[in-house]
Amino acid sequence: MNDLMSVVDWSRAQFALTAMVHWLFVPLTIGLSLIVAVMETKWYRTRDEKWLKITKLWMKMFGINFACGVATGIILEFEFGTNWSNYSWFVGDIFGAPLAIEGIFAFFLESTFIAVMFFGWKKVSRGFHLAATWLTALGVVLSALWILVANAWMQYPAGMEFDPAQMRNVMADFGEVAMSPVAVNKFFHTVLSGWVLGAVYVIGVSCYLLMKKRNREVAVSSIKVAGWVGMAGILLTMWTGDGSAVEVSRVQPMKLAAMEGLYRGECGQGLVGVGILNPDKKPGDDRDAMLWGFEIPKGLSILAKHNPDAFVPGIDDLIDGIELTADGDTIHTVSYAERIEAGKRAQTALADYEAARKAGDDAAMALAAERIKADYQYFGYGYLESPYEAVPPVGLTFYAFRIMVMAGGYLLLFMALALFMVYRKQAWLDKKLVLLGGLATIAIVWICSEAGWVVAEVGRQPWVIQDLMPSRAAISSIESGSVQFTFWLFVVVFTLLLAAEVSIMVHEIKKESKRNILD
Amino acid sequence: MSDFSTYLKSLPVKVFRFYLDGFRSMTVGKKLWAIILIKLAVIFLVLKLFLFPDVLDRDYDTDDAKADAVREHLINLK
């Protein structure tokens, strides 16, 4: 058991490391591709050489990021096959389609449109080049779409049926998988946050150019484009974030409770704006959840249900199961003890199915399959020994959510300020403190982006597939030593990769800052 | 038609030259291509070949055998 948990923990750490490093590159690719496309469009429409040079500057940064980031996501697929083989088999039929489509998009994107973008100057017409740039931006987004569809399915499994003969979930309705409300919201929230990250990067680097006092026009023009992209991005990210909260409250209420550190909910539930969790608090005890907190009255009910008087369940409510009517809504949840019983019934039925299969008893197999189907929605709970195992790490989820939201609020102000300065108060762009603030925001936007990932992925623990498969059931029968070895290998390789990207980017930015880009 | 077939025949050469000229004219390209090639070599020649086998593909030949193995594991996991 200890060895098993060690394999699970190391595999989770390895996957988290790989995904988080991969996620450093992806949003910048999404955001910069759009900004470059907008800049090139300005060149196409105005024929002003300034915009061509600005486009080429940021396209170079896009290229460096793309080169360093490309293929890092493939390692995640390797980990599926090696560390998470039960999971890979269990979901294979669902994941196959989105990931295959993603592979096709990525292939065409990388081999065709990006090549035209970088190699096509003076070889193809201006219109064709612009089309290639926009198609690259579109391809990046579509590529992300299928990964996010697959991820959303893990958070909200829909559109499939479990086939005990194949021992895997079989796709029943592709539309339900691809267009589930969770997938749609996740897609827009993630891609739009990439716009913000790309915009902050452009504004931050432009601040550096301003500090060097050589390329003011390039910097100001870049901030204007990035400022509008970033403003649109942050407003729409907040809007889709609101949609995400509604979806999470509907399909993953335990995650929402962990995000809020909420153990006992009420009608008109407040939202903790800022707070410190009580580290001694455990589910089911009578301790206060918060040591200190500033609460927005009725905030969580509004956020999660769009109804100031709605009931929002807490962790203990969900574990115990609740049934009550609040403002016209009947809330009924099955207690976790009942879910565990149902999960164990489904697993017993699976064992009976296997025994009947070995005995060649078709009638018994059909009966067992019916019993599995009846309790399948709680299949994963059968692996839990206690309802409390279904509670995600509250502290990490709670603080990551606050970091994301507070950084998001700051980024809204940042974009407003950036636009205000370039259009109304350009003199402020001479103040070193302002420029340093712009530069430092590059770090903040990445922290915000990674914090969002932590909320989404840590908040759904212990599930690899919500309610159907916990992490420890998803793991392969492998030695923990080999996972530890590859974990540390990745630490070294990823550190080198990031160092290479940062050093090449910094070198190029410094080089650009020392010449007149518009000459 | 003959013009079209001539165009088709010359297309691979044009595409090859397009990429070759592009690589030659890149300014940051050498470092980036070194990174890409080293990374792809590490990913596919080291990680995939030696450290990240597909466990089910390695241990079982057929889909039925893989399904049996996963079923067995998930039934007996405590």
Contacts between the chains, C-beta under 8 A, distances in Angstrom:
chain1	res1	chain2	res2	distance
A	60	B	27	7.8
A	60	B	28	6.4
A	63	B	28	7.1
A	63	B	32	6.8
A	64	B	28	6.4
A	64	B	32	6.5
A	67	B	32	4.0
A	67	B	33	7.6
A	67	B	35	5.9
A	67	B	36	5.4
A	68	B	32	7.8
A	68	B	35	6.1
A	70	B	36	6.7
A	70	B	39	8.0
A	71	B	36	7.8
A	71	B	39	6.2
A	71	B	40	6.1
A	71	B	43	5.9
A	72	B	39	7.8
A	74	B	43	6.0
A	75	B	43	6.4
A	75	B	47	6.6
A	75	B	52	7.8
A	78	B	43	7.9
A	78	B	47	6.0
A	78	B	48	6.0
A	78	B	52	3.8
A	79	B	52	6.9
A	81	B	52	6.7
A	81	B	53	7.3
A	81	B	54	3.6
A	81	B	55	6.6
A	81	B	56	7.5
A	81	B	57	7.3
A	82	B	51	7.7
A	82	B	52	4.5
A	82	B	53	6.1
A	82	B	54	6.9
A	82	B	55	5.8
A	85	B	54	7.4
A	85	B	55	4.3
A	85	B	56	4.9
A	85	B	70	7.6
A	86	B	70	5.3
A	86	B	73	5.9
A	86	B	74	6.6
A	88	B	56	7.4
A	89	B	56	6.1
A	89	B	66	6.0
A	89	B	67	7.2
A	89	B	70	4.6
A	90	B	70	6.7
A	90	B	74	7.9
A	115	B	18	7.3
A	115	B	19	6.5
A	115	B	22	6.6
A	118	B	22	6.3
A	118	B	26	7.3
A	119	B	18	6.1
A	119	B	19	6.6
A	119	B	21	6.8
A	119	B	22	2.6
A	119	B	23	7.7
A	119	B	25	7.5
A	120	B	18	7.8
A	120	B	22	7.9
A	123	B	18	6.6
A	123	B	21	7.7
A	164	B	71	7.6
A	165	B	67	7.4
A	166	B	63	7.5
A	166	B	67	5.5
A	167	B	67	4.1
A	167	B	68	7.7
A	167	B	70	5.0
A	167	B	71	4.5
A	167	B	74	7.6
A	168	B	67	7.1
A	168	B	70	7.9
A	347	B	74	7.5
A	347	B	75	6.6
A	350	B	71	7.0
A	350	B	74	7.2
A	350	B	75	5.8
A	351	B	75	4.8
A	354	B	71	5.9
A	354	B	72	7.7
A	354	B	75	6.2
A	383	B	77	6.4
A	472	B	77	7.4
A	473	B	74	6.0
A	473	B	77	5.7
A	476	B	55	4.7
A	477	B	55	7.6
A	477	B	73	7.0
A	478	B	55	6.7
A	482	B	51	7.4
A	485	B	51	7.8
A	486	B	47	7.7
A	486	B	51	5.4
A	486	B	52	7.4
A	489	B	51	7.6
A	493	B	42	6.5
A	497	B	35	7.5
A	497	B	39	6.9
A	500	B	31	7.9
A	500	B	35	5.6
A	504	B	28	6.7
A	504	B	31	5.9
A	504	B	32	7.3
A	508	B	28	6.2
